[in-house]
Amino acid sequence: MAKQQSFVDKVKKSKPTHINVKVVRTVKTANGTYKFQERFVKLDDISKITEIK
């Protein structure tokens, strides 16, 4: 029997309910140098990006 549904069809059906955003922060160390802290945050709507702390 042939496949009824391909992987592409499965992906098209599912709609993402959230958006992944990469947040990069700078932190000044005691030596005067800067460190970068990165993390991913899941947001429901892109307009909420200003509320990230």
C-alpha positions, 0 to 999 in steps of 0.5 A: 500500500502507498503512503497516505500522508507524507511528512510535509503534509503533517508539518503543514497541518500543525501550526506553531502556538508559540515563537522562539526568541533568542535573548542575549544580555551583556553583563559587566564583570568585576574586571571591566570586561563583558560577558554575554548570556544567551537563552531561548524564550518561548513567547505566545505573541511577538508583541510581548518581546518588550516584556522579557526580563 
